[in-house]
Amino acid sequence: MADSIKCDFDPYEVLGVQRDADRTEIRKQFQEQARKYHPDKISTNATPTEREESIKHFHRLSHAYHMLSDDITRQHHDKEQRAKKLTEELIINENIFITEMEVDDNLYWHECRCGGLYIVRVEQVKKGESELIVACDTCSLHIRVIFK
């Protein structure tokens, strides 16, 4: 289930809950908002645009609830968001193709401008990812290693 639910919005924000909210709080918030935005509860005086927005919001609420009410899906989402945030905060010094790196035993390596090394283990390459952010073992610089 974790791989099947993706969203382009913050489910915590949509439901109006904190990131550490428990299942009870998530369910309570969903039920409160679902009563307000459910398609059957839309006023007959609503304009077509208001009706459409309410329905869209109800679908986002449902999606957010399903994402956060399943522990595995929630953990997967949170992990992806932490990784995305970390990647956005890092300053990538260089983009390197894996084929440009030196190979020794079970390691790929590339020398940093400080003299340290960026090291990628062979197992990391075989995981099916298309790229990896690697930190220098000496300084605070990072590179993006592109596998494909």
Sequence and secondary structure as in RCSB ss.txt:
>XXXX:A:sequence
MADSIKCDFDPYEVLGVQRDADRTEIRKQFQEQARKYHPDKISTNATPTEREESIKHFHRLSHAYHMLSDDITRQ
HHDKEQRAKKLTEELIINENIFITEMEVDDNLYWHECRCGGLYIVRVEQVKKGESELIVACDTCSLHIRVIFK
>XXXX:A:secstr
 TTT   SS HHHHHT  TT  HHHHHHHHHHHHHHH GGGS TT  HHHHHHHHHHHHHHHHHHHHHHSHHHHH
HHHHHHHHHHHHHHS EEEEEEGGGSEEETTEEEEE TTS EEEEEHHHHTT  SEEEEEBSSSS EEEEE  
